[in-house]
């Protein structure tokens, strides 16, 4: 039903069609088709992507993730013709929507290349039903974000569209081995546009003698797990993990709301050290560089009522130490000593030094 000229969507389903220009010429079509079918477009949009095969094909399943949200799908058809490349997937049980979505890059008679996103869907989760028409607007915004991401990927080989002798050295491909929107945001603010591949490492299964070592063990494990995947070939993989050291103990994400409440009651009025392990793996050379950044955090003294309200927001359940400097807990932090970005989840100065160890200047990763 998402194929051009196919039947209309079933009753009760809403339809969507968004077209985004990508450039012109057969090379643009080829690059866009490759980035689309190997899941790079989805990753460049900031989604976690875990497919059962490196390329889209009928029957291939893929789990898409954005923070705590999970969206399992299965590819239902593909097209690969001289002027058209694409696929569609349908939703599986557990997806917040019910329906089908198609992505097709096409070279028109004029030579222009476009991405067309077609979908029909209806909300399956209560929170999407509660949004009403706002949910449809959000879906349209995501479709346009796919187009922008694919346009960036297509432009990378020529760095902003320069051709011939004027071409600059292509930017190194960067992969972030983390589902953290905060880390992704820091890299984008610094001019980098990484693909996101979530490692799937079981953090509870790893241990180390000290909090500093634990942060580094986790970061190296995440980077290594992603670096081994075929879709991370010829890339620089960045893995990070944060823990809060308090009373000599490492504190990661709280187990539940009660744990978060107890954490905050024990932290208020005190100071801890936020440790973030960093690891960069060059999958082209096999090189690895790693290190840990430390920032002292001085907590304020929120009341029990303020702590309860913060825990009820759900935010502390998803971050190391049960707090974040760029969210609702910011008013409860009096001051920090050290790298601001490290508390958010990634130290850009340390990343620059690790990249230099591997022979790559951070400027080689600028794409935005």
GINORHU-V571243 format. One record per backbone hydrogen bond with DSSP energy under -0.5 kcal/mol. CO is the residue of the C=O (numbers start at 1). NH is the residue of the N-H. If there is no record, write none. Layout:
BEGIN
co:CO nh:NH
co:CO nh:NH
END
This chain:
BEGIN
co:3 nh:6
co:10 nh:13
co:14 nh:121
co:16 nh:119
co:18 nh:117
co:20 nh:115
co:23 nh:113
co:25 nh:29
co:26 nh:30
co:27 nh:31
co:28 nh:32
co:29 nh:33
co:30 nh:34
co:31 nh:35
co:32 nh:36
co:33 nh:37
co:34 nh:38
co:35 nh:40
co:35 nh:41
co:36 nh:39
co:37 nh:56
co:39 nh:43
co:40 nh:44
co:41 nh:45
co:42 nh:45
co:42 nh:47
co:43 nh:46
co:48 nh:65
co:50 nh:63
co:57 nh:60
co:60 nh:75
co:61 nh:52
co:62 nh:64
co:62 nh:73
co:63 nh:50
co:64 nh:71
co:65 nh:48
co:66 nh:69
co:69 nh:66
co:71 nh:64
co:72 nh:92
co:73 nh:62
co:74 nh:90
co:75 nh:59
co:77 nh:88
co:79 nh:86
co:83 nh:107
co:84 nh:81
co:85 nh:105
co:86 nh:79
co:87 nh:103
co:88 nh:76
co:88 nh:77
co:89 nh:101
co:90 nh:74
co:92 nh:95
co:96 nh:124
co:96 nh:125
co:98 nh:122
co:99 nh:91
co:100 nh:120
co:101 nh:89
co:102 nh:118
co:103 nh:87
co:104 nh:116
co:105 nh:85
co:106 nh:108
co:106 nh:114
co:108 nh:111
co:111 nh:25
co:112 nh:108
co:113 nh:22
co:113 nh:23
co:114 nh:106
co:115 nh:20
co:116 nh:104
co:116 nh:118
co:117 nh:18
co:118 nh:102
co:119 nh:16
co:120 nh:100
co:121 nh:14
co:122 nh:98
co:125 nh:128
co:125 nh:129
co:126 nh:130
co:127 nh:131
co:128 nh:132
co:129 nh:132
co:131 nh:134
co:132 nh:135
co:132 nh:136
co:133 nh:137
co:134 nh:138
co:135 nh:139
co:136 nh:140
co:137 nh:141
co:138 nh:142
co:139 nh:143
co:140 nh:144
co:141 nh:145
co:142 nh:146
co:143 nh:147
co:144 nh:148
co:145 nh:149
co:146 nh:150
co:147 nh:151
co:148 nh:152
co:149 nh:153
co:150 nh:154
co:151 nh:155
co:152 nh:156
co:153 nh:157
co:155 nh:158
co:155 nh:160
co:155 nh:161
co:156 nh:159
co:158 nh:162
co:159 nh:162
co:163 nh:166
co:164 nh:167
co:173 nh:236
co:174 nh:195
co:175 nh:177
co:175 nh:238
co:176 nh:178
co:176 nh:197
co:180 nh:184
co:181 nh:185
co:182 nh:186
co:183 nh:187
co:184 nh:188
co:185 nh:189
co:186 nh:190
co:187 nh:192
co:188 nh:191
co:191 nh:367
co:191 nh:368
co:195 nh:176
co:195 nh:197
co:201 nh:203
co:202 nh:205
co:203 nh:206
co:210 nh:214
co:211 nh:215
co:212 nh:216
co:213 nh:217
co:214 nh:218
co:215 nh:219
co:216 nh:220
co:217 nh:221
co:218 nh:222
co:219 nh:223
co:220 nh:224
co:221 nh:225
co:222 nh:226
co:223 nh:227
co:224 nh:228
co:226 nh:229
co:229 nh:232
co:230 nh:233
co:232 nh:235
co:235 nh:237
co:235 nh:283
co:236 nh:175
co:236 nh:238
co:237 nh:239
co:237 nh:281
co:238 nh:177
co:239 nh:279
co:241 nh:277
co:243 nh:245
co:243 nh:275
co:244 nh:246
co:244 nh:251
co:245 nh:273
co:246 nh:249
co:249 nh:246
co:250 nh:252
co:251 nh:244
co:252 nh:321
co:256 nh:260
co:257 nh:261
co:258 nh:262
co:259 nh:263
co:260 nh:264
co:261 nh:265
co:262 nh:266
co:263 nh:267
co:264 nh:268
co:267 nh:270
co:270 nh:299
co:272 nh:274
co:272 nh:297
co:273 nh:245
co:273 nh:275
co:274 nh:295
co:275 nh:243
co:276 nh:293
co:277 nh:241
co:278 nh:291
co:279 nh:239
co:280 nh:289
co:281 nh:237
co:281 nh:283
co:282 nh:286
co:287 nh:282
co:289 nh:280
co:291 nh:278
co:293 nh:276
co:295 nh:274
co:296 nh:337
co:297 nh:272
co:297 nh:299
co:298 nh:334
co:298 nh:335
co:300 nh:269
co:303 nh:307
co:304 nh:308
co:305 nh:309
co:306 nh:310
co:307 nh:311
co:308 nh:312
co:309 nh:313
co:310 nh:313
co:311 nh:314
co:314 nh:317
co:315 nh:318
co:316 nh:254
co:316 nh:319
co:319 nh:322
co:320 nh:323
co:324 nh:327
co:327 nh:330
co:329 nh:332
co:330 nh:333
co:332 nh:300
co:332 nh:334
co:335 nh:298
co:337 nh:296
co:339 nh:343
co:340 nh:343
co:340 nh:344
co:341 nh:345
co:341 nh:346
co:346 nh:348
co:347 nh:351
co:348 nh:352
co:349 nh:353
co:350 nh:354
co:351 nh:355
co:352 nh:356
co:353 nh:357
co:354 nh:358
co:355 nh:358
co:355 nh:360
co:356 nh:359
co:359 nh:361
co:361 nh:364
co:362 nh:365
co:363 nh:366
co:364 nh:172
END
